[in-house]
Amino acid sequence: MSVYRKIDKSKVQFDFLATDYGFDNYYDEIKKLGGHVFLLPHKNLNQRNIVSIFKNVIHNGNYDYLHYHALSKWGICVPIANKKGIKTIIHSHATKLSSNTIKSVRNRIYYWIFLRHSYKRVAISPEAGKKLFLSKEYIYIPNMVNFDRFKFDEKNRRNIREQYSISKRTIVIGMVGRVSKQKNILFALKAFNYLIQRNDNYRLMIVGQKNVDNIDRNYYLKLLKYIENHNLSNRVIFTDMVLNVNEYYSAFDVFWMTSFFEGMPTSAIEAQANGLSLILSDRISRSTNITNNLKFLSIHNKDIERWSQITLQDTRRITNSMEFIRRSDFNTKHVISEWMSLYGFGSLGD
């Protein structure tokens, strides 16, 4: 959506085919921008229904490209597009095929399908490219974000903190992302519990959707059990999904990301745009570093104390973060130029 809002729609138009989880589908905005949205209810997400709706969409549309962004059973659509003469762009977003072993095997099989039918291969980080495409060539294009929306704002800081009854002097550790096992939030809770034994003036705020499926729901219940057992209920905040996530960064004092794997985590870039100090899992791409106001730490249990120590030492917010971003590959002009080149307008690297 960040790209779609900025791309030259007189030359390139997007339609969207996705699973409908009942939230945040941008339907009205896409329609206003000239695109169409085709949604498949997640309760009917089997291959027969995927193939049926995909064939119907491409039969009634006049598409030049299929831009495929997910490693999932949707991969069955790639050879169907190829047979119709639609060029396929495969976009790698993660540094792991799946958090589930069986799905990892399935997705590696899909990789060979992708390789045979792909017109271009794209990755949001060098690590994501190497993971999916192995030794094959790919184009590195980082994620694009409207960074101006994420600049620090004192009013947003005050409003969000008042909403959750957080005092001015309280130090807030922020995390942004869907509540799932991939995000390794249990490790974050352990590190936070260790931290507040040394300084109880901290809160942990986790901003993101809960209970998307049974696996995530069970993981969330496990987190709640840990919180209850360690008397953290009045110190840990789960916001669930919010539509104004950009405002939450200003309420944070430091940003944590404890994930087992990520491609190029947009939230870490957004946090840097806000000027925050970041502590990231050492599984995160080093390409994430824009402002140098971040550290990469191990997520082994023996390193829980280290996360606590670094957080206690440094919650410095920098004021010139946007200057760093404008000089980086993440600037809007560069990313949009690369995307336009994917569709034949200009040459990559211009």
N, C-alpha and C positions, 0 to 999 in steps of 0.2 A: 504493500500500500504506500509506503514511503516513496518508492520509485514511481509508482503509478501516478501519484499526485504531481510529480515533477516532470515526467517524461513528455516529449512532444507528441500530444495525442492527435495532431493533424497528420502524423506519419505512422504512429504506432498506437494501437488500441488493444486493451486487455479485456478478455472475458475470464471469469473465474469459475472453476469447477472444484468443489471442496466438500468435505464432510461437515454436516450441520450439527454442531453441539449446542445450538440454541443461544449462543452469545457472540457478541463481537464479530459479526459477519460483514459489517460495513456495507450492507445491501443498499441502503438509500444513497450513500455517498458514491458508490460505484455507478449506480444508475444515473446520478446527476452528472458524472464525468463521462458518460457515454458507453459504459460497459454493461455487461450482463453477468448475473450470478446464477449458477446452477448448483443446487445443494442436494446432497444425498443424505438422508437421515442416518445417523451413526448406528441406530439399532438394526438397520438393514445393510450393514457394510459387509456384504459377501461378494465374491468375485462375479457371480452372475449379475447382480444388480449394478456393480461398478461397470462391467462391460456394456450392459444394456444402456445405461444412461450416457456413457461416453460415446457410444456409437450414435445415439440419438442426437447428441450435441454436435458432433462433427458432421453428421449428415445434414443438419439444418443450418450449419454455419459455413463460412468461407474462410478457413484458417490456413495461415502460412506456417505457423509454428505451434508446437506444443512445448511449453516451458514447464518441466517437471521438477518439483521441489522436495519430494519426500521419498524416503525409503520405506515402502509399505506395499500392501497388496494392490495398491493403485498402479504399481509397475506393470501390470498386465496390459495397461492401455498403450504402452510405448510401441510395441510392434503393430498394433491396430492403426495408430497414427501413421506409422511408416508406410503401411500398405496403401493408405489414402494419399500419399505424397506429401504429408505434413512433416516438416523438418522438426526434429526433437532436440531440445536443449536440456541436458541433465545437469541439475544444480545440486552440489553437495553442501550440506549445512552442518554436518556433524563429524566428530572424530571417532565415532564408534557406530557400528552398523545397527546396534540395538542394545538395550540393557537386558534383553531376554535372549538366551542362548539359541533357542529354536528360531526366533525371528532373525537373529544374526545370520544363521545358516541360510534361511530363506532369502534374505536380502542380498547375500553374496551371490546367490543364484541369479537374482534379478540383475545384479551388476553385469553379468555376462550378456543378458538380454539388452541392457542399456548400451553396452559397448558395441554390440552389433548394429544397433539401430540409431545411435546418437549422431547428430549432426555437429554439435558442439558440446564440450564439457566445461562446466564452470564450478568454482569453489569459492566459499566466502573466507577461507583462510588456507595457507599452504598445508596445514595439518589435515584439514577436511579434504583437500584435493588428493593428498597422498593416500589417505585412508580408503576412499572410495575408488579412485581411479588407478591406484597402484603406480605402475611405471608409465602409464599413458599420459599424454599431454593434456593439460587443462588450462583454463584462463582463470586467473585470480582476480575477483572483483569483490571488495569488501562490502558489507552491508551499508546502506545509507540511512541516515536518521536526520530528521529536521532538528538539528541540535539546538537551535535558538529556543525551542520550546522547553529545553531542559536546563537552561541557565538558572543559576541560583536566584531565588526570589524570596525576600524576607517575609512578604505577605503570605505566600504559600506555606512557608515554614510555620508561621504563627497559626494559620488556619488549620493545617493538618494536625499540629500538636494539640491545639484546643479540642479538635474533634475526638482525639483519643485520650484526652486528659493527661497529657505529658507536660511536665513543668519545663520552664526555660532552662533550668540547670541540668536536667536529665540528658545523658548522652545516648543517642539512638543509633544502634547498629541496624542497617537496612539490608534486606535481601529482596530481589525482584525476580519472579518466575513462578511457573506453575508448581504446585506442591506435588512433587513426584520423587521417586527413589533416585532418579538421575541427579537431582539437585543436592542429594546428600545432606538433607536438612538435619538428620539425626546427629551427624558430626557437628553441625553448627550449634545445636542445642547443648551438646556435651562441652564444646569450647565456651559457650556462653555461661553455662553453669559453673565452669571452672573460674571464669572471669569475675562473676558477681560474688564469689567467695572472697575476692580481694578488693572489690569495689562494687557496692550494690547500687550505684547511681547510674546503671545502664538499663536499657530496654532493647529487646530484639523485635523488629517489625518485619514480617514476611508478607510481601505484597504479591498476590497471585491467586489464580484460580485453584479451587480445591475440588476434589471428588469428581474428576472427569470420567474415570472408569473404576472398575472394581479394584484393580491393582493399586491405583493412586489412593482410593478410599481406604484400603487396608493399611497403606503406608501412613496416611494421615492419622488413623486411629492409633497406630504405633507411636507416632510423635506425641499425640495427646496423652498417652499413657506415661511416656517419659516425663512430660511436663508435670503431670499430676504427681508422679512418684518423687519428683525433685522440687516440689513446691514453687514452680515457675509460672503458675497461672496468671499472676498479676504482673508478670514481667515480659511475657511473650505475647505478641499480637499477630494474629492471622487476619488480614483484611479481607480475604477472598478477592475476587476479580474487581478491579476498579477501572473506570474509564478515564480518570485523570492521573494516571500513574506518573506523568511528568512532574506533577506538583509534589509528589511524595519525596523525591530525591532531596528537595530543599529542607525537608524535615529531618533527614538523616544527618549524622555526624561522621559516619564511616560506613563503607559498603563492603559486604562480604559476599563471596561466591565460592561455595564449597563443592561444586559439581564434580562428579566422576568423569564427565566428558561434556564438551561443548564444541560447536563448530567455531563460530565467531560470535560470542555472546553480546547481543545488542545492548542489553542492560548495563554491561560493564562500560561500554562506550558512552551511554547516556549518563552514567554516574560520573565519568570523567568530564563530560560537558558541564556538569553541575559543579565541578571543582573538587569533588570529594576525594578523600584518601581511600584507596581500595586495598583489600587483601583478597587475593584470588587463589584458588586451587592451582597447584602446579601442573594440573592436567589441561589448563586453559592455554590457548595459543599465545605465544609471546607477541604476536602481531597485534594483540589487544592494547599493548602499551602505547599510549599517545602522549600523556602528560608527565610520565615518569613519577607520578604521585601514587605508585602502587607497588605491591610486593606479591610475589608468588611463593606460596608455602605448601608443604606436603600435607596431605589429608590422612596420613596414618594416625592411628589413635595416640601414638607416642608423641605426636606433634600438637596435641590439643593445647598444651601449656604454651607453646610458641605462639599460636593464634591469639591467645589471651594476652601474652606479654606485648606483642606488637600493637594490639588494639589499645592497650593501656598507655603505650608510649606515644602514639601519634594519631590524632584525628584532625590533622591540618587540612583545611580547605584552601585551595589556591584560587586566585582571582583572575588569572589570565588564561583559563582553560580553553576558551574559544580560539585564541591565537594558535595554540598547538593543533587544534582540530582543523582549522582552515589551511594549515601547512601540510596536513597529512593526506593519505590516500582516501580518507573517509569524507573529504569535502564533497559537497553535493555536485558541483560541476564535473569533477572527475568521474564520479560513479555513474551519473546520468550519461555521460559521453560513452563510457564503456558499455552500458546497457543498450544504447542506441546502436552501437557497433555490432552487438550480437544479432540484431535484426537487419543488418546490411546497410546502416546509415553511418558513414565514416569508417575509419579503420581503427582497430584496437590499438591503444597506445598513443593515440593523438592527444 
